[in-house]
Amino acid sequence: MKTINKIAKEIGLDYSSIEIYGGDKAKIPLSNFPKSNLENNNSLVVITAITPTPAGEGKSTTAIGLTQGLAKIGKKPILTIRQPSLGPVFGNKGGGTGGGKSTIQPAVDINLHFTGDFHAIESAHNLLAASLDNLVYRKKIDGLEPQGITLRRVIDAQDRGLRNISMNIGGKFEKERQNTGFDISSASEIMAICALSNSYDDLRKRLENIIVGWTVDNMPVFAKSTGCIGSLMALLKDALKPNLVQTSEGQPAIVHMGPFGNIAHGCSSILADELASVCGDFVITEAGFGADLGFQKYMDIKVRQGGLYPKCAVIVVTIKGLKWHGGINPESLNLKNSEAIIKGSENLKNAIRIVKLYGLPAMVAINKFTSDSVDEIELIKELSKNYGADGCDVSDGYNLGGNGVKDLAESILNICSQNNTTPKLLYENNVPIVDKVEIMAKNIYKAKKVEWSNDAQNSIKTIEYNNFNYPICMAKTHLSVSSNPKLRGMPQDHTLPIKKIKILSGAQQIVTLAGNIITLPGLPDSPNANKIDLNSKGEIKGILST
């Protein structure tokens, strides 16, 4: 591996411009971002995928591999990717640093404590919660009772026992009791804020605008009322600085922020993309989960709030994944089955359609497994062409590194050089909440109707009365285009049930919870935590895929 100083020098930074963390990773202060106009010629490519399956689609591996592949053909790419959360690392998903010969390094550190960003966000969030409880206990916020507090605490662990709790803020009476709970740290509004902020001033303004509760007169109470915003800023000072590491073949990689794609907006930071855009000629970034979640949120939330417009979207697909969506069970996914691929490809067809809705070219990347046959690969290429994709290539970064992704890199280079169109967004800012959700339900999820709970309808009235007009962040299962994780393929004419709505005024988004979505996962039957260990040499084993 290259030294982090050499990686920094390659993107235009000298030793004095970076903050070293252990010799193989560094933070880049916002004041030291290189000044350049390269962003005018820069090509940003966003990686998305079909709807996730138990077989795994390999979005991160493909994003890393494409970065390596572009370098192999003489380009200067920079990867921007989310930081993994400890919850999935120790839960059922495992590490989030790629796999095989397409990884980001130091992978173990990135998957664990890294540079402390998650700790800073969790600490800031829970300090805000504690400060708020203290003020309510001391009756210092007029009209705000314990029952009116809406800010939950966060933890970076999959602990189902903390989803719903009852607590007393310190008083002697039952009225001081509050029904609350914990969310996963990746779902913290402060995580979303740090991913969307473009400066310290922007960060401060967003933190001040977090709604922490509602008075008895149904008026919002903002975080600035707690008086602790300065302390939050101090805790987040370093967390807002992007983290610089490298791929396993030595290309620069910026790993920064980690909001979940199913319950948050699922993208790495705007600052990471801005930094990469002035340091390279290609920026490869990743959106959370499938095209119906991560990609849609990338466009309608991240781009809308100042993120770079992409030149192209890559849809990652696996042969096993299409068989799964075609109704095949896990134990039979390695068997040849063209009929299942064709049936399951309706999900791929929908992903291509969604990308096209936003006016972008859609490139399909077949993440190759050793069990894939030539005939199956050719079938997917033919289906992709029939569905309107702008191209389809095999991506074999896992086995071959950048050499296995050169064809995809060449196709991306060709598409980006010819694309001069401005992407579209799904709806205008001033569209009412109900209409925004209806547009998404019809055009993204192919739902027949939206079903609103009484709680959701009451929330809409309150939100619109207070003129909070923000984009929708749909919290929905990532395992189906619908809200029902059991519906594979491309379900249509289903009902989208909106059970609850939350306003994140600091992150400038309205979260609509569809179906039985939870914001604090629980550990699976056989968690990855049981496979991880430290050997006698001080080496951590079991986090990375082999």
N, C-alpha and C positions, 0 to 999 in steps of 0.2 A: 504493500500500500504506500501511496505518497504521503509525505508529511502534510499536516493541515496547513502549514505555512505555504507549501508549494501549491496546494489547491487554492488558497486565498490569492496567491500571486496570479494564478491563471485567470481569475475573475477580476483582476485589476486592483487588488488590495495588498498592501505591504504588511509586514509583521506588526507595525504599530497601530494598524487600523482594526485589528481583530482582538478578541478576548479569548485566550486559549483555555480550553477545558481538557486537561489530561493529555494534551499532545496530539490527539486524533480527532478532536472536535473543537469548534469555536463558535462564539457568538459574534454577530456583526452589529455594532451600534448604529442606530438609525442615522446619526450625524455623519457616519463614514460611508454611507452608500455612494458608490461611484456616480459621478454626474456625467450623463451621456444622453444622446438622442437615439441610441440604438433601438429603443422601444418602438420607434416608427417603422423599423424594418423587421421587427421581431415576429416570430411565428409561435404562437402558443397553441399547444395541442392538449386537449383534455381527454383523459382515459375514462371510459365508462364501461358498462357490461350488460349482458342479459341479466334477468332476474336471478339472484344467487341460488345455488343448489348445494346439497351436502357434499358434492364432488369438489367444490371450490372452483372459482373461475380464474384466479390468478391475475387480478387487476394490477396489484402492486408489482408483481414479477414482470408483467408486460410493460408497465410504465418504466421500470428500471432497465429492462432489456432494450426498449426503444431508445432510451437515452444512450445506452452503450452502442446500439446499432447505428445511430446517427453519427456518433463519434468515429465509427469504423469507416464511414463514407466521407469523412473529412469535414463534418460540421462541428459546431461548438455548442452542444446542448447543455442545458442545466435542468436538473430534476427538482421539482418542488412537490413535497409529499407530506401527508399528515404524520404526526407522531402517534405511535401506538398507545393505547390505554392499557393499564395494568389489568383491568377487569377481564377483557378478552384474552390477554396473554396468559393469565392463570385460569381462565375459564375454558371455553370450548373452541375458540378460534385460533389461539396460539399467537405467535409473533407476527408483526406487521412490517417486516423489512425485506420482503421478497423471498426468493428461494433459489436453491441450486447455485448456478453461476451468475445469477442476476439478483444481487442483494445490495443493500446499502450498509456501510460499515462505519463505526463499530456496532454490529447488529445487536449484540447482547446489551450493550449500554443503551442503545436507542430504545430497545424494548423495555428496559427497566427504568432507572431514575433519570438517565440522560443528563440534561443540564438543569433539571429542577423545575421546568415550566409547569408541569401538572401540579407539583407541590405548591407552587406559588399561587396558582389559580384556585386550588382547593382551599388554601389558607385565607386568601382574600375573600372568597365567597363565604366561608364560615365565620370570618371576623365580621363581615357585614351582617350576617344572621344574628350573631351574638350581640352586636352593638344595637341592633333593632330591638331585640328582646329586652335588653337593658333599659332602653328608652321607654318602651311600653310598660315595663314593670314599674318604672318611676313616674309614669303618667306625664311624660314630657312631649308626647305627640297628640295633639287634640283630636279626639274622635277615633283614634286607632286603639281597638281592643285586641286581646290575644287572638280571638277568633277571626279578626280581619287580616292577620299576617298571612301573606301568600308565599313568602320566600322560604323555600325548603333548604335544608343543608345538603351537602354533597360528599361523596366518598368514592375513591377510585378502586372499589372492590365490588364484586358481584355478590351482594349480601341481601338476600330476599327478606331477612328478618327486620331490615330497617326501612322497607318500603313505606310502611304506615306505622307511625308511632303516636303516642299521646304523651305530651310533656307539660310540665308546669314551669312557667317562666320565672318563678321565684316567689309568688304570692302564697297566701294561706288558703285562698278560697277556690272553689271549683271554677269560677269565672276566669281565673288566671290560667286555666288549662287550655292547651291548644292541640288540636288534631293536625298532625303534620307528617313529615317523613323525609327520607333522603332520596336524592337522585344520583346517578353516576356522574362523576366529575366532568365527563365529556359532554353531558347535557347541561352543564352550568351555563347560565347566560353570560357569565364573565368569560368562559371559553369562547363562545360565539363572538363576543365583543372584541376579544384580543385577535381573533381571526379576521375580523372585518375592519378594525381600526387602521388608520394610515399614519398616525402620529400620536405623540403623547397628549397633545391637546384634544385630539379626537377621542382618545381613550378616556380622558377625564370627563368629557361631556357625555359620553355614552354611559359611563359608570354612574354619573349623577342622575341619569334618566331611567335607571332601573326602577321598575315599580315593585315595591317590597310589601305592599298591602293596600287595603281599602278601608276608608273610614266608615263609621256607622251611617254617614250620609252618602255613601257610595262614591267617594272622591278618591282618586289615586294618591298614594303616599310614595314619594320618590326617595331613592337612596341618599340624595344630597341632604335630606332631613336628618340623617343619622350623624352627620358631622365627621364621619370617618373616611371620606373619600381620599384625603391626603395619605392616610395609612394604606389604603388599597393601592394607590399609585406607587407607594414605596415598595410594597410587596411585589408589584407587577413590573417594576422598572426593568429587570433583566428578562423577564418572560416575553416582553414585546420585541426583543431583539431576535431576529431569525438565527437558527442554528445551522452551521455549515459542517457537512461531512462529505463523504464520497461514495460512489458506487464501487463495486468489487473490481471494476476495471479502471477506476481512477477519474471518473467524471464528477464534477461538482454536484452535490445534492444538498438542497436546503430543506430541512425537516422542521416544520413549525406549526404548532397548534393541532388539535385533534378532536374537533366536534364529530359526534356520531352521525352517520348518514341516514339512519332510520328515525331518530328522534330529535336531531339537530340538523344544521344545514350541510354538514358533511364535507367540508372543503378545507384545505390548508390555507394559510393566511394570504391576504392581499399583499402584505408587505413582502412575503417570500417571492410572489410572482413579480412584484415591482423590482425587487433586487435582481432577480434572474433576468428580467427583460432588458436591463442595461448592461448585463455582463455576458450574454451569449446571444446566438442567433436563433436558437430554438428553446422554448420553455415547455417541458413536459410535466403536466400536473395530473392529478387524479381526483375524481369525484366519488363520493361514497356510494357503495352498492350499485344497483342497476340504473338504467336510463330513466326509469319512472321516478326515482328518488334523487340520487346524487347529481345526475346531470341536470335534471330539471331545477334543482336547488342552486346548482352552480350558476345557471343562467339567470333565474328569476330572483335570486337573493344576492349572490356574490357579484355578478356582473352589474346588476342594478345598483349595487352600493359602491361601485368604483373598481371592481375587478376587471382584468384585461379581457377583451373580447377574444375568444379562440378563433383560430383559422380552420380548425378541423376537429372532429370528435372520432375517437377510436372506440369501437364496441368490441370488447373482449368476449369471446365465445369459446366454449369447449364442446367437444363431441359428447362427452359424458353428460354435460349440462343439458344439451338438447335432448338426449335420450331420457333424462330425468323429467324434463318438461313434457316429454312425449308419453309419460306414464310408466317408465321402467324403474324398477326398484334397485337400490344400491348394489346388491350382490350380482346384478346382471348388466351393469353399465359397461363392462369391458367386452361384452359380446357384440358382434356386428348386428346392427338392426337399423336398416335404412328407413323403414317405415316409422320407427320411433323418432328418428332424426327429423324427418319431414314434418311429422305431427308437432314435435317440440319446437320446430323452427318458427312457428307462429309467434313465439316470444321474441326471437331475433327480429322478425319482421316488424314487430311493434317497436322495438328499440331503434331500429333504423328510421321508422316513421317519426318517432319522437324527436330524434336529432334533426330530421328534415323540417319539422315544424318550426325550428328555430333558425332556419336558413343556413345550416352548416352542412358541409360535406360529411358523409359518414363512411368511415373506413372500418372494415371488419377484420379483427385479428384473431386467428384460430390459435389459442394457447395449446401447444402440442403436448400430448401425453404419449408414452411409449406404446400404449395399447391402440392408438389411432391407426387406422388403415388408410392407404392412399385413396381408395374408393370413397371412404367417408369424408376425407378432406376435400376431394373434388366435388362431392355432393354439396357440401356447405358453400363452397365457392360459387357453384351454380345457383344455389338458393339465394345467396347474398346478392348476386347480380340481378336475379329476377325480382328481388324485393327493393331494388333501387339503390343499393350501396354503391359507393364510388370506387370500391375496390375491396379485395379480400386476400390477405396473405397469411402464411403460417408464421407464428412467433414461437421460437424455441430458445428463448433466453435461459430457461431453467437448465437445459442440458449443454448449450453451446455459448451462452453469454451473448455478447454483441454480434458475433458471427451468425448466430441463429435468428437474428432479427434484421439483417441487412436488407432483405427484400421489402419488409414492411417499412423500414426507414426510407428506402428509395421511393416507395409509393407515397409516403407522407410528404417527402420533399417535393414531389411532383404536384400533389394536390394543393399544398400551401402556396407554391409559387404561382398557381393559376387562380387562386381564390382571392378576389378583391371585394367580395360582398360584405355588407355589415349584417351580422346576425340579428335576429328578431327576438323579442321577449314575448311571453305568452299573453300578457295582459298589461293594461296601462295602470299607473299608480293609483289613479282616482276611482278605479272600479270598486264598488262595494264588496265587503267580505264574502257575502253569500255568492255573488256573481263570480268572484275569483275562484272560489272552491268549485262552483258548478262548471266553470271553464276547465279547471284541472280534471275534474271527474269525467267530463265528456271527452276531452282531447288527449289526456294522458292515460287514464285508467280504464277508459271505455265502459264506465259505469252507466247504468240505466237511470239511476236517481241518487240524490244525496238525502240521507235521513238525519235530521237535526234533533238532538236531545233538548229537553227544556233548559238544562243547564247551559248548553251551547248557545241557544237562542237568547237567553238572558245575558250571557257574556257579550254577544254581538251588540246588543242594545247599549251596554255600558261602554264598550270600545268605541262604537260609532258616536255616541254622545260626547266622548272626550276627544274626538277627531284623531284617533290613532289610525292612520291610513298606511299600512305597511304590507309588504308581500307576505304570502302564505308560506309557512314552513310546515309541511304535512308530516306529522308523526304517524308512521304506518309500518306494518310489518314489511321487512325487506324480502321476505320469502315468496311474495306473490305480488302481481300487479294490483290485485284487489286488496281488501283489508283482511282477507281470510288466508292464513298461511298454507292451508291445505289445497288451495286452488292453484294447480300448476298451469304451465303453458300460457295461453292468452285468454283468460276468462273475460266474458263480455256480458253486458246487461245485468250486472250485479248491483247491489246496493252498497253505497259508501256511507257507513254510519259515523257521523261526527259526534262524539260523546262529550268532549270537553274542549275548551279554547283557553289558551293562555296568551297574554300580551307581553312581549319582550320589547319594551320601548327603548332600552339601551342598545340592543342588537337590531332594533328596527325590523321586527318580524312578528307575525301573528302565528302562533303554533296551534294547529288544529289536530286533535288526537282522534284518529280513526280506528274504530274497533277496539279490541282489548290490548292496546299497546301499553307497555310498561316502561318507566324511565329509570328503573334500577333492576337490571337483570339478576337472575340467581345462578348459582353454580350448577353445571350439568351433572349427570350421574357419574361420569369419570372425567373430572377436570384436569386440564393440563398441569395444574399445580402439583399433581401427584407424580408427574414425570420429570420435573425440574429438580436439579440437585447441584451441589458444589463438591467437586472432587478434592483429593488431597493436595493437588497442585494449585488449588485456588481458582480452577476453571469452572464456569457455570455451564452446565449441560442440560439439554432437553428443551430449550426455548426455540431453537431454530429448526426449520424443516431440513431434511437431508435428502 
